[in-house]
Amino acid sequence: MQNIDPLFILQPVIVIIIASVLLIYWHSKRHFNQMVLVYSLVAYAVAIALKSAVQSIPTNIVLSNVGLGVYYGLQTVIFEVGLAFVVAWYAISHGKLERKDAEAYGAGLAFWENAVLLGILSLINLVAYYSILSTNTPLAQTLYDTLNKDAPSYFDPASQALSLVALGTLERVSSILAHSAWGYLCFVSVYLRKKRLFLIALPIGFIDFLVPFEPNLGLPIFEAIIFALSVLSVLVAWYATKPFRTNTENKTATPQS
């Protein structure tokens, strides 16, 4: 019986490493309060729960790609970016988080999405698939039939599997960049009381507008566009908060006598 290509297991492993290293980097640079991970988890978990609830509501409305894109985009803007702002406001206004936690707040949002929800859980599933299909049992045959019907790409040749893994990893990297950008902007917006930064963060969530257009664009072009927009989001966030960042670095520097 054919097994899934083990190359697919690489994708969640790589993504988990990238998201984790990002947090480790900011901890070594900023020495952030580890409670920032709890607050970013609350913001992310509640947002995903609300998105799931909205998407579970049955509707007879048939939307065009544009309408569906607006539907997806607004959900991310309202729930993910909006709640990132609300939770940051609560934590900062109650003295729970400080300026040194800004980057980690965005990185935390990226971590829970990509390392945990779509990383660790995917890794567990893929390892389970590989282990079960390695056995000669009725369960293995049932699983093979199911995957062959619902996810036949798992049985693609190694060259095609590697391409899918590369594109899938690029997608997750884009997600890490976008979450980091809007989380950071929301945090700094609250800390500096600059609504302008929150208004800059909102359109980043609208990146999900492009999701319905993936079949028309083709996966490589689609992922390239998403990645380019995510990089642009980080650059905009970095530029827009330059005064805050410079001030932070000056305050955290050790004075020489």
C-alpha positions in Angstrom: 0.0 0.0 0.0 1.4 3.4 -0.9 2.2 5.7 1.9 2.2 9.5 2.0 5.4 11.2 1.0 7.3 12.0 4.2 8.3 15.3 2.7 4.9 16.6 3.8 6.0 16.2 7.4 8.7 18.7 6.8 6.3 21.6 6.3 4.9 21.8 9.8 8.3 21.1 11.3 9.9 24.0 9.4 7.0 26.4 10.2 7.1 25.5 13.9 10.9 26.2 14.0 10.5 29.6 12.2 7.6 30.8 14.5 9.5 29.6 17.6 12.8 31.1 16.6 11.0 34.4 16.0 9.8 34.4 19.6 13.2 33.3 20.9 14.8 36.2 19.0 12.5 38.8 20.5 12.9 37.4 23.9 16.7 37.6 23.7 16.5 41.2 22.2 13.6 42.6 24.3 13.3 40.2 27.3 9.6 40.5 27.0 7.1 39.5 29.7 6.0 35.9 29.0 2.5 36.9 29.8 2.4 38.5 26.4 2.0 34.9 25.0 -1.1 34.5 27.2 -2.7 37.7 25.9 -1.9 37.0 22.3 -3.4 33.5 22.8 -6.6 35.1 24.1 -6.8 37.5 21.2 -6.2 34.8 18.6 -8.4 32.1 20.2 -11.4 34.3 20.6 -11.0 35.6 17.1 -10.8 32.1 15.6 -13.8 31.0 17.7 -15.9 34.0 16.4 -14.8 33.4 12.8 -15.8 29.7 13.1 -19.1 30.7 14.6 -19.9 33.1 11.8 -18.8 30.7 9.1 -21.0 27.9 10.6 -24.2 30.0 10.1 -26.0 28.5 7.1 -26.8 30.9 4.3 -28.5 30.7 1.0 -26.6 33.7 -0.4 -24.4 32.9 -3.4 -21.5 35.3 -3.5 -19.1 36.1 -6.4 -15.4 35.9 -5.8 -15.3 39.6 -5.0 -18.2 39.2 -2.5 -16.6 36.1 -0.9 -13.3 37.9 -0.7 -14.9 40.8 1.1 -16.6 38.3 3.4 -13.4 36.6 4.3 -11.4 39.8 4.5 -13.9 41.6 6.8 -13.9 38.6 9.2 -10.1 38.8 9.6 -10.2 42.6 9.9 -12.9 42.7 12.5 -12.1 39.6 14.5 -8.4 39.0 14.3 -7.1 42.6 13.9 -9.9 44.1 16.0 -9.5 41.7 18.9 -5.7 42.1 18.8 -6.3 45.8 19.4 -8.9 45.2 22.2 -6.7 42.7 24.1 -3.7 44.9 23.7 -5.7 47.8 25.1 -6.8 45.8 28.1 -3.4 44.5 28.9 -1.6 47.9 28.5 -4.3 49.9 30.3 -4.1 47.5 33.3 -0.4 47.6 33.4 0.0 44.0 32.4 2.3 44.6 29.4 5.0 47.2 28.6 6.6 48.7 25.6 9.2 45.9 25.5 6.4 43.4 24.7 5.3 45.0 21.4 7.1 42.8 19.0 6.4 39.7 21.0 2.7 40.4 20.9 2.7 40.2 17.1 5.0 37.2 17.1 2.7 35.5 19.6 -0.3 35.9 17.3 1.8 34.3 14.5 3.0 31.5 16.8 -0.5 30.4 17.9 -1.7 30.4 14.3 1.2 28.8 12.6 3.2 26.8 15.1 0.3 25.5 17.2 -3.0 25.4 15.3 -1.6 24.8 11.8 1.8 23.4 12.9 1.7 21.0 15.8 -1.8 19.7 15.0 -0.8 19.2 11.3 2.4 17.4 12.4 0.5 15.1 14.6 -2.0 14.2 11.9 0.7 13.6 9.3 2.8 11.4 11.6 -0.3 9.5 12.4 -1.1 9.0 8.7 2.4 7.9 7.9 2.4 5.5 10.9 -1.0 3.9 10.1 -0.3 3.6 6.4 3.0 1.8 7.3 0.9 -1.1 8.7 -1.0 -3.8 6.9 -4.3 -3.4 8.6 -8.0 -2.7 7.7 -7.6 0.8 9.3 -4.7 1.5 7.0 -6.7 0.6 3.9 -9.6 2.7 5.1 -7.3 5.7 5.7 -5.7 5.2 2.3 -9.0 5.2 0.5 -10.1 8.3 2.4 -6.9 10.2 1.7 -6.8 9.1 -1.9 -10.2 10.5 -2.4 -10.0 13.7 -0.3 -6.3 14.6 -0.4 -4.7 12.7 -3.3 -1.7 15.1 -3.4 -0.3 13.3 -0.4 0.6 10.5 -2.8 2.2 12.7 -5.4 5.7 11.9 -6.7 8.6 13.4 -4.6 9.2 16.3 -7.1 5.5 17.4 -6.9 5.4 16.9 -3.2 8.5 19.1 -2.7 6.8 21.9 -4.7 3.7 21.7 -2.6 5.7 21.7 0.6 7.6 24.7 -0.5 4.5 26.6 -1.4 2.7 25.6 1.8 5.7 26.7 3.8 5.8 30.0 2.0 2.1 30.5 2.8 2.8 30.0 6.5 5.7 32.4 6.4 3.4 35.0 4.9 1.0 34.4 7.7 3.7 34.8 10.3 4.7 38.1 8.7 1.1 39.4 8.5 0.2 38.4 12.0 3.4 40.0 13.4 2.7 43.2 11.5 -0.8 43.8 12.6 -0.2 42.6 16.1 2.8 44.9 16.5 0.9 47.9 15.0 -2.1 47.3 17.3 0.1 47.1 20.4 2.1 50.3 19.5 -1.2 52.1 18.6 -2.6 51.4 22.0 0.7 52.2 23.8 1.2 55.5 22.0 -2.5 56.3 21.8 -2.0 56.7 18.0 -5.2 55.7 16.2 -3.4 56.2 12.9 -1.4 53.0 13.6 -4.5 51.0 14.2 -5.9 52.3 10.9 -2.8 51.1 9.2 -3.1 47.6 10.8 -6.7 47.1 9.6 -6.1 46.7 5.9 -3.4 44.0 6.6 -6.2 41.7 7.7 -7.9 42.3 4.4 -5.2 40.1 2.8 -7.7 37.2 3.1 -9.7 39.0 0.4 -7.6 37.2 -2.2 -8.4 33.6 -0.9 -11.3 33.0 -3.4 -9.1 34.0 -6.3 -6.4 31.3 -5.8 -7.9 28.8 -8.3 -7.9 31.5 -11.0 -4.4 32.8 -10.2 -2.8 29.4 -9.7 -1.1 28.4 -6.5 2.5 29.7 -7.3 1.3 33.2 -8.3 -1.2 33.3 -5.5 1.4 32.5 -2.9 3.9 34.9 -4.4 1.3 37.8 -4.2 0.4 37.0 -0.6 4.1 36.8 0.4 4.8 40.1 -1.3 1.9 41.8 0.5 3.0 40.3 3.8 6.5 41.6 3.4 5.1 45.0 2.5 2.9 44.9 5.6 6.0 44.3 7.8 7.9 47.1 6.1 5.0 49.5 6.5 4.6 48.6 10.2 8.3 49.0 10.8 8.5 52.4 9.0 5.3 53.7 10.7 6.6 52.9 14.2 10.2 54.0 13.7 10.0 56.8 16.4 8.6 54.2 18.9 11.2 51.7 18.1 14.1 54.1 18.2 12.9 55.4 21.6 12.6 51.8 22.9 16.1 50.9 21.8 17.5 54.1 23.4 15.8 53.3 26.7 16.8 49.7 26.8 20.5 50.5 26.0 22.8 50.4 29.0 24.2 53.8 29.8 28.0 54.1 30.0 29.5 56.1 32.8 
